[in-house]
Amino acid sequence: MKHTTFHKAFKINNNSFDDIDDLLTYALHFSPEIHHFLEDWFSEKEFVVVKTSGSTGVPKLIQLQKKQMQYSALATGDFFQLKEKKIALLCLPIKYIAGKMMLVRALTLGWHLDVVNASSNPLNMLSRKYDFAAMVPLQLENSIDKLHFIKKLIVGGGLVSNNLQEKLQPLATEVFGTYGMTETITHIAVKKLNKFSSLSASGKKSIFRKECISLRNTSNNSFYQTLPNTIIYKDERNCLVIENSKVSNEVVFTNDVVSLVSDTQFQWLGRFDNVVNSSGIKLHPERLEDKLSKIIAQRFFVAGIPDEKLGEKLILIIEGASIPMDIQKANLSRFEIPKEIYFVDHFIETPTKKIQRKKTLDFIFI
């Protein structure tokens, strides 16, 4: 007995299917990874096992309820007004939750899904127009010239730099940064990265009614707006706590330091485990990186290393060849100016191309 089915309008690469067996037969020849996931999805099990990205620790396997994954898909479709027969692009690895959820959204909402290799330049050989897609920042950076082929784009898996965000401003594509993790079945909050005067969701009545709050109410583009049924608050560390029984049976305690703007909005300040305590001054590397991104084009990050006088000394690590720079142009306070600058050929990354800060630091100093 199959656990679930798929929307009658669902297509992959312009192929429609009469039943589950028909879909599985196609997937077997098209993509072993997609076939494996679909076999699991249509099985009698009520959950699927997924691996976390490992960006903040050792990757682990967790169980996600299929009904919660379907709810997440419905919430995304409702929030962005993406109903059946919308054309979507899957250009993320299916082995991780972001790729899996693009497929689940298509199956649940009846999208026409095109699947391409999860390369760093996914739009390179494409000329079809899409209603919706999801990318990581590197893919977005390499797709600027062809982004007009996508109407709405969500970006996750890392921060979008100031330089990259500036490139988005004149584009017609609506681009959204997302906040979420494997444990919350991808995003539970979004923020606009361009077209701030426009509104993604239409004025039509939502199936979530008054719970779906317009992004127009976000007065600052650094604020994330939560999706329906999400309760947020802070713990004693000032880290975000998330409750949403629709996508997680557990309360999710994060290591993300935030400032709460309202019951449904928050500003992300940085990772608790990245905070640098230098002479009693607590510095959030991610906030400093936001300022430094105005003068540094290469990948970089700031961190703290042990220091006898300061406790921790703030340093700057840049990927690539040594470059001249004027730190003063970043408008840093005297406490925020890195005491030392290091250049390395390559950062150590996770399989999803996220920078592993601790391992990179260990490589430099050990």
C-alpha positions as a Markdown table, in Angstrom:
| # | Residue | x | y | z |
|---|---|---|---|---|
| 1 | Met | 0.0 | 0.0 | 0.0 |
| 2 | Lys | 1.4 | 3.4 | -1.0 |
| 3 | His | 1.6 | 6.1 | 1.6 |
| 4 | Thr | 0.7 | 9.0 | -0.6 |
| 5 | Thr | 0.2 | 10.1 | -4.2 |
| 6 | Phe | 0.9 | 13.1 | -6.4 |
| 7 | His | -1.1 | 16.0 | -7.9 |
| 8 | Lys | -2.6 | 15.2 | -11.2 |
| 9 | Ala | -1.0 | 18.2 | -12.8 |
| 10 | Phe | 2.5 | 17.3 | -11.8 |
| 11 | Lys | 5.2 | 16.9 | -14.5 |
| 12 | Ile | 8.9 | 16.4 | -14.7 |
| 13 | Asn | 10.7 | 17.7 | -17.7 |
| 14 | Asn | 7.4 | 18.0 | -19.6 |
| 15 | Asn | 6.5 | 14.3 | -18.8 |
| 16 | Ser | 3.2 | 13.6 | -17.1 |
| 17 | Phe | 2.4 | 10.3 | -15.4 |
| 18 | Asp | -0.7 | 8.0 | -15.1 |
| 19 | Asp | 0.3 | 6.6 | -11.7 |
| 20 | Ile | 3.1 | 6.1 | -9.2 |
| 21 | Asp | 4.6 | 3.1 | -11.0 |
| 22 | Asp | 4.7 | 5.1 | -14.2 |
| 23 | Leu | 6.6 | 7.9 | -12.4 |
| 24 | Leu | 9.0 | 5.5 | -10.7 |
| 25 | Thr | 9.8 | 3.9 | -14.0 |
| 26 | Tyr | 10.7 | 7.2 | -15.6 |
| 27 | Ala | 12.7 | 8.3 | -12.6 |
| 28 | Leu | 14.7 | 5.1 | -12.6 |
| 29 | His | 16.1 | 5.9 | -16.0 |
| 30 | Phe | 16.4 | 9.6 | -15.5 |
| 31 | Ser | 18.0 | 10.0 | -12.1 |
| 32 | Pro | 18.8 | 7.2 | -9.6 |
| 33 | Glu | 18.9 | 9.8 | -6.8 |
| 34 | Ile | 15.4 | 11.0 | -7.6 |
| 35 | His | 14.1 | 7.5 | -8.0 |
| 36 | His | 15.5 | 6.5 | -4.6 |
| 37 | Phe | 13.8 | 9.4 | -3.0 |
| 38 | Leu | 10.5 | 8.8 | -4.7 |
| 39 | Glu | 10.5 | 5.1 | -3.7 |
| 40 | Asp | 11.0 | 6.3 | -0.1 |
| 41 | Trp | 8.3 | 9.0 | -0.5 |
| 42 | Phe | 5.7 | 6.6 | -1.8 |
| 43 | Ser | 6.4 | 3.9 | 0.6 |
| 44 | Glu | 4.3 | 3.0 | 3.6 |
| 45 | Lys | 6.6 | 4.8 | 6.0 |
| 46 | Glu | 5.3 | 8.0 | 7.5 |
| 47 | Phe | 8.7 | 9.7 | 7.5 |
| 48 | Val | 11.8 | 10.1 | 5.4 |
| 49 | Val | 15.4 | 10.2 | 6.6 |
| 50 | Val | 17.5 | 13.2 | 5.6 |
| 51 | Lys | 21.0 | 14.3 | 6.4 |
| 52 | Thr | 21.7 | 17.8 | 7.8 |
| 53 | Ser | 24.3 | 19.9 | 6.0 |
| 54 | Gly | 27.0 | 19.8 | 8.6 |
| 55 | Ser | 27.8 | 23.5 | 8.4 |
| 56 | Thr | 27.8 | 23.9 | 12.2 |
| 57 | Gly | 28.8 | 20.4 | 13.3 |
| 58 | Val | 28.9 | 16.8 | 12.2 |
| 59 | Pro | 26.2 | 15.9 | 9.7 |
| 60 | Lys | 23.5 | 13.8 | 11.2 |
| 61 | Leu | 20.5 | 11.8 | 10.1 |
| 62 | Ile | 17.0 | 12.9 | 11.2 |
| 63 | Gln | 13.5 | 11.8 | 10.5 |
| 64 | Leu | 11.0 | 14.2 | 8.9 |
| 65 | Gln | 7.3 | 13.4 | 8.8 |
| 66 | Lys | 5.9 | 13.3 | 5.3 |
| 67 | Lys | 2.7 | 15.1 | 6.3 |
| 68 | Gln | 4.8 | 17.9 | 7.7 |
| 69 | Met | 6.8 | 18.1 | 4.5 |
| 70 | Gln | 3.6 | 18.4 | 2.6 |
| 71 | Tyr | 2.4 | 21.1 | 4.9 |
| 72 | Ser | 5.6 | 23.0 | 4.3 |
| 73 | Ala | 5.1 | 22.7 | 0.5 |
| 74 | Leu | 1.5 | 24.0 | 0.9 |
| 75 | Ala | 2.7 | 26.9 | 3.0 |
| 76 | Thr | 5.3 | 27.9 | 0.5 |
| 77 | Gly | 2.8 | 27.7 | -2.4 |
| 78 | Asp | 0.3 | 29.8 | -0.5 |
| 79 | Phe | 2.8 | 32.4 | 0.6 |
| 80 | Phe | 4.2 | 33.0 | -2.8 |
| 81 | Gln | 0.9 | 32.3 | -4.7 |
| 82 | Leu | 2.2 | 29.4 | -6.6 |
| 83 | Lys | -0.6 | 27.1 | -7.6 |
| 84 | Glu | -0.9 | 24.2 | -9.9 |
| 85 | Lys | 0.8 | 24.1 | -13.4 |
| 86 | Lys | 3.4 | 26.7 | -12.4 |
| 87 | Ile | 6.8 | 26.0 | -14.0 |
| 88 | Ala | 9.6 | 25.5 | -11.5 |
| 89 | Leu | 13.3 | 24.7 | -11.7 |
| 90 | Leu | 15.1 | 22.2 | -9.6 |
| 91 | Cys | 18.9 | 22.9 | -9.7 |
| 92 | Leu | 19.8 | 21.8 | -6.1 |
| 93 | Pro | 21.2 | 18.4 | -5.0 |
| 94 | Ile | 18.4 | 16.0 | -4.3 |
| 95 | Lys | 20.4 | 14.4 | -1.5 |
| 96 | Tyr | 19.8 | 17.5 | 0.8 |
| 97 | Ile | 16.5 | 18.8 | 2.1 |
| 98 | Ala | 16.4 | 21.9 | -0.1 |
| 99 | Gly | 16.4 | 19.7 | -3.2 |
| 100 | Lys | 14.0 | 17.2 | -1.8 |
| 101 | Met | 11.5 | 19.9 | -0.9 |
| 102 | Met | 11.5 | 21.4 | -4.4 |
| 103 | Leu | 10.4 | 18.0 | -5.6 |
| 104 | Val | 7.9 | 17.6 | -2.8 |
| 105 | Arg | 6.4 | 21.0 | -3.6 |
| 106 | Ala | 6.0 | 20.0 | -7.2 |
| 107 | Leu | 4.4 | 16.7 | -6.3 |
| 108 | Thr | 2.1 | 18.3 | -3.8 |
| 109 | Leu | 1.1 | 21.5 | -5.7 |
| 110 | Gly | 1.1 | 20.1 | -9.2 |
| 111 | Trp | 4.0 | 22.1 | -10.6 |
| 112 | His | 5.7 | 21.4 | -13.9 |
| 113 | Leu | 9.2 | 20.8 | -12.7 |
| 114 | Asp | 12.4 | 20.9 | -14.9 |
| 115 | Val | 15.4 | 19.1 | -13.3 |
| 116 | Val | 19.0 | 20.2 | -14.2 |
| 117 | Asn | 22.4 | 19.3 | -12.8 |
| 118 | Ala | 23.1 | 21.0 | -9.5 |
| 119 | Ser | 26.0 | 23.1 | -11.0 |
| 120 | Ser | 27.4 | 26.4 | -9.9 |
| 121 | Asn | 25.8 | 28.0 | -13.1 |
| 122 | Pro | 22.4 | 26.3 | -13.5 |
| 123 | Leu | 20.9 | 28.7 | -16.0 |
| 124 | Asn | 23.9 | 28.6 | -18.4 |
| 125 | Met | 22.2 | 26.4 | -21.0 |
| 126 | Leu | 18.6 | 27.3 | -20.3 |
| 127 | Ser | 16.2 | 29.6 | -22.1 |
| 128 | Arg | 12.9 | 28.7 | -20.7 |
| 129 | Lys | 11.0 | 31.0 | -18.3 |
| 130 | Tyr | 10.2 | 29.8 | -14.8 |
| 131 | Asp | 7.7 | 30.9 | -12.2 |
| 132 | Phe | 9.8 | 29.7 | -9.3 |
| 133 | Ala | 13.3 | 28.4 | -8.4 |
| 134 | Ala | 15.6 | 27.9 | -5.4 |
| 135 | Met | 19.4 | 28.5 | -5.4 |
| 136 | Val | 22.4 | 28.9 | -3.1 |
| 137 | Pro | 24.3 | 32.3 | -3.2 |
| 138 | Leu | 27.0 | 31.0 | -5.5 |
| 139 | Gln | 24.4 | 29.9 | -8.1 |
| 140 | Leu | 22.7 | 33.3 | -7.8 |
| 141 | Glu | 26.0 | 35.1 | -8.3 |
| 142 | Asn | 26.7 | 33.1 | -11.5 |
| 143 | Ser | 23.1 | 33.5 | -12.8 |
| 144 | Ile | 22.7 | 37.3 | -12.7 |
| 145 | Asp | 22.8 | 37.8 | -16.4 |
| 146 | Lys | 20.0 | 35.2 | -17.0 |
| 147 | Leu | 18.0 | 35.7 | -13.9 |
| 148 | His | 15.2 | 37.4 | -15.9 |
| 149 | Phe | 14.1 | 33.9 | -16.9 |
| 150 | Ile | 12.9 | 33.4 | -13.3 |
| 151 | Lys | 9.9 | 35.3 | -11.8 |
| 152 | Lys | 10.4 | 34.4 | -8.1 |
| 153 | Leu | 13.6 | 33.0 | -6.6 |
| 154 | Ile | 14.4 | 31.9 | -3.0 |
| 155 | Val | 18.0 | 31.8 | -1.9 |
| 156 | Gly | 19.3 | 29.8 | 1.1 |
| 157 | Gly | 22.3 | 27.9 | 2.3 |
| 158 | Gly | 24.3 | 31.1 | 3.1 |
| 159 | Leu | 24.2 | 34.9 | 3.3 |
| 160 | Val | 23.8 | 37.1 | 0.2 |
| 161 | Ser | 26.5 | 39.7 | 0.3 |
| 162 | Asn | 25.9 | 43.4 | 0.0 |
| 163 | Asn | 27.7 | 43.4 | -3.4 |
| 164 | Leu | 25.5 | 40.6 | -4.7 |
| 165 | Gln | 22.3 | 42.2 | -3.3 |
| 166 | Glu | 23.2 | 45.5 | -5.1 |
| 167 | Lys | 23.3 | 43.6 | -8.4 |
| 168 | Leu | 19.7 | 42.4 | -7.7 |
| 169 | Gln | 18.1 | 45.8 | -7.4 |
| 170 | Pro | 17.5 | 46.6 | -11.1 |
| 171 | Leu | 16.2 | 43.1 | -11.9 |
| 172 | Ala | 12.6 | 42.2 | -12.5 |
| 173 | Thr | 13.0 | 38.9 | -10.7 |
| 174 | Glu | 11.7 | 38.9 | -7.1 |
| 175 | Val | 14.4 | 37.5 | -4.9 |
| 176 | Phe | 13.9 | 36.3 | -1.3 |
| 177 | Gly | 16.5 | 35.3 | 1.3 |
| 178 | Thr | 15.3 | 32.4 | 3.4 |
| 179 | Tyr | 15.8 | 31.3 | 7.0 |
| 180 | Gly | 15.5 | 27.7 | 8.0 |
| 181 | Met | 17.2 | 24.4 | 8.5 |
| 182 | Thr | 16.7 | 20.7 | 7.9 |
| 183 | Glu | 15.0 | 20.4 | 11.2 |
| 184 | Thr | 12.3 | 22.9 | 10.2 |
| 185 | Ile | 11.9 | 21.4 | 6.7 |
| 186 | Thr | 13.7 | 24.3 | 5.0 |
| 187 | His | 12.5 | 27.9 | 5.4 |
| 188 | Ile | 10.2 | 29.1 | 8.2 |
| 189 | Ala | 10.9 | 32.8 | 7.4 |
| 190 | Val | 11.8 | 34.9 | 4.4 |
| 191 | Lys | 13.0 | 38.4 | 3.6 |
| 192 | Lys | 13.0 | 40.4 | 0.4 |
| 193 | Leu | 16.3 | 41.1 | -1.2 |
| 194 | Asn | 15.0 | 43.4 | -3.9 |
| 195 | Lys | 11.9 | 45.1 | -5.3 |
| 196 | Phe | 11.0 | 46.3 | -1.8 |
| 197 | Ser | 8.0 | 48.4 | -2.9 |
| 198 | Ser | 6.3 | 45.4 | -4.5 |
| 199 | Leu | 4.5 | 42.5 | -2.9 |
| 200 | Ser | 5.0 | 38.9 | -3.8 |
| 201 | Ala | 1.7 | 37.5 | -2.6 |
| 202 | Ser | -1.4 | 38.7 | -4.3 |
| 203 | Gly | -4.3 | 40.2 | -2.4 |
| 204 | Lys | -6.3 | 37.0 | -2.9 |
| 205 | Lys | -7.7 | 35.3 | 0.2 |
| 206 | Ser | -5.1 | 32.9 | 1.6 |
| 207 | Ile | -5.9 | 29.4 | 2.8 |
| 208 | Phe | -4.1 | 30.5 | 5.9 |
| 209 | Arg | -6.1 | 33.7 | 6.1 |
| 210 | Lys | -4.9 | 36.3 | 8.5 |
| 211 | Glu | -1.9 | 34.3 | 9.6 |
| 212 | Cys | -0.2 | 35.0 | 6.3 |
| 213 | Ile | 1.3 | 38.5 | 7.0 |
| 214 | Ser | 2.4 | 40.6 | 4.0 |
| 215 | Leu | 6.0 | 41.3 | 3.5 |
| 216 | Arg | 4.9 | 44.9 | 2.8 |
| 217 | Asn | 4.8 | 45.3 | 6.6 |
| 218 | Thr | 8.5 | 44.8 | 6.8 |
| 219 | Ser | 9.9 | 48.3 | 7.1 |
| 220 | Asn | 13.6 | 47.1 | 7.0 |
| 221 | Asn | 14.9 | 44.7 | 4.5 |
| 222 | Ser | 17.1 | 43.0 | 7.1 |
| 223 | Phe | 14.0 | 41.6 | 8.9 |
| 224 | Tyr | 12.8 | 38.1 | 8.3 |
| 225 | Gln | 9.1 | 37.5 | 8.1 |
| 226 | Thr | 7.8 | 34.2 | 9.5 |
| 227 | Leu | 5.5 | 31.9 | 7.5 |
| 228 | Pro | 2.1 | 30.9 | 9.0 |
| 229 | Asn | 1.8 | 29.0 | 12.3 |
| 230 | Thr | 5.4 | 29.9 | 13.4 |
| 231 | Ile | 6.0 | 31.1 | 16.9 |
| 232 | Ile | 9.3 | 32.7 | 17.7 |
| 233 | Tyr | 11.0 | 33.9 | 20.8 |
| 234 | Lys | 14.5 | 34.1 | 22.4 |
| 235 | Asp | 16.3 | 31.9 | 24.9 |
| 236 | Glu | 18.6 | 33.2 | 27.7 |
| 237 | Arg | 21.5 | 33.4 | 25.1 |
| 238 | Asn | 19.3 | 35.7 | 22.9 |
| 239 | Cys | 19.2 | 32.9 | 20.4 |
| 240 | Leu | 16.1 | 32.2 | 18.3 |
| 241 | Val | 13.6 | 29.5 | 19.4 |
| 242 | Ile | 11.1 | 28.2 | 16.9 |
| 243 | Glu | 7.8 | 26.5 | 17.5 |
| 244 | Asn | 5.7 | 25.2 | 14.5 |
| 245 | Ser | 3.9 | 22.0 | 15.1 |
| 246 | Lys | 3.0 | 21.8 | 11.4 |
| 247 | Val | 6.6 | 21.2 | 10.4 |
| 248 | Ser | 8.3 | 19.9 | 13.6 |
| 249 | Asn | 7.1 | 17.9 | 16.6 |
| 250 | Glu | 9.9 | 19.5 | 18.7 |
| 251 | Val | 10.7 | 23.0 | 19.8 |
| 252 | Val | 13.8 | 24.0 | 17.8 |
| 253 | Phe | 16.5 | 25.8 | 19.8 |
| 254 | Thr | 18.9 | 27.5 | 17.4 |
| 255 | Asn | 22.4 | 29.0 | 17.8 |
| 256 | Asp | 21.3 | 32.1 | 15.9 |
| 257 | Val | 21.5 | 35.3 | 17.8 |
| 258 | Val | 18.5 | 37.5 | 16.8 |
| 259 | Ser | 16.8 | 40.8 | 17.6 |
| 260 | Leu | 13.0 | 40.4 | 17.7 |
| 261 | Val | 11.2 | 43.1 | 15.8 |
| 262 | Ser | 7.6 | 41.8 | 16.4 |
| 263 | Asp | 5.9 | 38.5 | 17.0 |
| 264 | Thr | 6.5 | 37.6 | 13.3 |
| 265 | Gln | 9.6 | 39.4 | 12.4 |
| 266 | Phe | 13.3 | 39.2 | 13.5 |
| 267 | Gln | 16.7 | 40.4 | 12.5 |
| 268 | Trp | 19.5 | 37.8 | 12.3 |
| 269 | Leu | 22.7 | 39.0 | 14.1 |
| 270 | Gly | 24.9 | 36.0 | 13.8 |
| 271 | Arg | 25.9 | 32.6 | 15.2 |
| 272 | Phe | 26.2 | 32.3 | 19.0 |
| 273 | Asp | 29.2 | 29.9 | 18.5 |
| 274 | Asn | 30.9 | 32.5 | 16.3 |
| 275 | Val | 30.7 | 35.4 | 18.8 |
| 276 | Val | 34.1 | 36.9 | 19.6 |
| 277 | Asn | 34.7 | 38.2 | 23.1 |
| 278 | Ser | 37.6 | 40.7 | 22.8 |
| 279 | Ser | 38.4 | 42.7 | 26.0 |
| 280 | Gly | 34.9 | 42.2 | 27.2 |
| 281 | Ile | 33.4 | 43.5 | 23.9 |
| 282 | Lys | 31.1 | 40.9 | 22.2 |
| 283 | Leu | 31.5 | 41.1 | 18.4 |
| 284 | His | 29.2 | 39.3 | 16.0 |
| 285 | Pro | 31.4 | 38.3 | 13.0 |
| 286 | Glu | 28.5 | 38.1 | 10.6 |
| 287 | Arg | 27.6 | 41.8 | 11.2 |
| 288 | Leu | 31.2 | 42.8 | 10.6 |
| 289 | Glu | 31.3 | 40.7 | 7.5 |
| 290 | Asp | 28.2 | 42.6 | 6.3 |
| 291 | Lys | 30.2 | 45.8 | 6.5 |
| 292 | Leu | 33.4 | 44.4 | 5.1 |
| 293 | Ser | 31.6 | 42.9 | 2.1 |
| 294 | Lys | 31.5 | 46.5 | 0.7 |
| 295 | Ile | 35.2 | 46.5 | 0.2 |
| 296 | Ile | 36.1 | 42.8 | -0.3 |
| 297 | Ala | 34.9 | 40.9 | -3.4 |
| 298 | Gln | 36.5 | 37.6 | -2.5 |
| 299 | Arg | 35.1 | 35.1 | 0.0 |
| 300 | Phe | 36.1 | 35.9 | 3.5 |
| 301 | Phe | 35.2 | 35.6 | 7.1 |
| 302 | Val | 36.2 | 37.1 | 10.5 |
| 303 | Ala | 36.8 | 35.1 | 13.6 |
| 304 | Gly | 38.4 | 35.2 | 17.1 |
| 305 | Ile | 41.6 | 33.4 | 18.1 |
| 306 | Pro | 43.0 | 33.1 | 21.7 |
| 307 | Asp | 45.1 | 36.1 | 22.8 |
| 308 | Glu | 46.8 | 36.6 | 26.2 |
| 309 | Lys | 45.8 | 40.3 | 26.5 |
| 310 | Leu | 42.5 | 40.5 | 24.8 |
| 311 | Gly | 41.1 | 37.0 | 25.6 |
| 312 | Glu | 40.2 | 36.7 | 21.9 |
| 313 | Lys | 41.8 | 38.6 | 19.0 |
| 314 | Leu | 39.7 | 39.5 | 16.0 |
| 315 | Ile | 41.2 | 38.4 | 12.7 |
| 316 | Leu | 40.2 | 38.5 | 9.0 |
| 317 | Ile | 40.6 | 35.4 | 6.7 |
| 318 | Ile | 40.4 | 36.0 | 2.9 |
| 319 | Glu | 40.2 | 33.3 | 0.2 |
| 320 | Gly | 42.6 | 33.8 | -2.7 |
| 321 | Ala | 45.6 | 36.0 | -3.4 |
| 322 | Ser | 46.7 | 38.9 | -1.3 |
| 323 | Ile | 44.9 | 42.1 | -2.2 |
| 324 | Pro | 45.3 | 45.7 | -1.1 |
| 325 | Met | 42.3 | 47.2 | 0.8 |
| 326 | Asp | 41.4 | 50.3 | 2.8 |
| 327 | Ile | 39.7 | 48.9 | 6.0 |
| 328 | Gln | 38.6 | 52.5 | 6.9 |
| 329 | Lys | 36.1 | 52.4 | 4.0 |
| 330 | Ala | 34.1 | 49.7 | 5.8 |
| 331 | Asn | 33.1 | 52.2 | 8.6 |
| 332 | Leu | 34.2 | 49.8 | 11.4 |
| 333 | Ser | 34.5 | 51.0 | 15.0 |
| 334 | Arg | 38.0 | 50.7 | 16.6 |
| 335 | Phe | 36.8 | 47.4 | 18.3 |
| 336 | Glu | 35.6 | 46.0 | 15.0 |
| 337 | Ile | 38.9 | 46.4 | 13.1 |
| 338 | Pro | 40.6 | 43.0 | 12.6 |
| 339 | Lys | 44.0 | 42.9 | 14.3 |
| 340 | Glu | 45.5 | 40.6 | 11.7 |
| 341 | Ile | 44.6 | 39.5 | 8.1 |
| 342 | Tyr | 45.4 | 36.1 | 6.6 |
| 343 | Phe | 45.1 | 34.9 | 3.0 |
| 344 | Val | 44.5 | 31.2 | 2.2 |
| 345 | Asp | 44.2 | 29.5 | -1.2 |
| 346 | His | 40.9 | 27.7 | -0.5 |
| 347 | Phe | 38.4 | 27.5 | 2.4 |
| 348 | Ile | 37.4 | 24.1 | 3.7 |
| 349 | Glu | 33.7 | 23.6 | 2.8 |
| 350 | Thr | 30.8 | 21.3 | 3.4 |
| 351 | Pro | 29.4 | 19.3 | 0.5 |
| 352 | Thr | 26.9 | 22.1 | 0.0 |
| 353 | Lys | 29.7 | 24.6 | -0.4 |
| 354 | Lys | 29.2 | 26.3 | 3.0 |
| 355 | Ile | 32.4 | 27.6 | 4.6 |
| 356 | Gln | 33.5 | 25.5 | 7.6 |
| 357 | Arg | 35.0 | 28.2 | 9.7 |
| 358 | Lys | 36.5 | 26.1 | 12.5 |
| 359 | Lys | 38.1 | 23.6 | 10.2 |
| 360 | Thr | 39.6 | 26.4 | 8.1 |
| 361 | Leu | 41.0 | 28.1 | 11.2 |
| 362 | Asp | 42.4 | 24.7 | 12.4 |
| 363 | Phe | 44.0 | 24.3 | 9.0 |
| 364 | Ile | 45.7 | 27.7 | 9.3 |
| 365 | Phe | 46.8 | 27.6 | 13.0 |
| 366 | Ile | 47.4 | 23.9 | 13.8 |
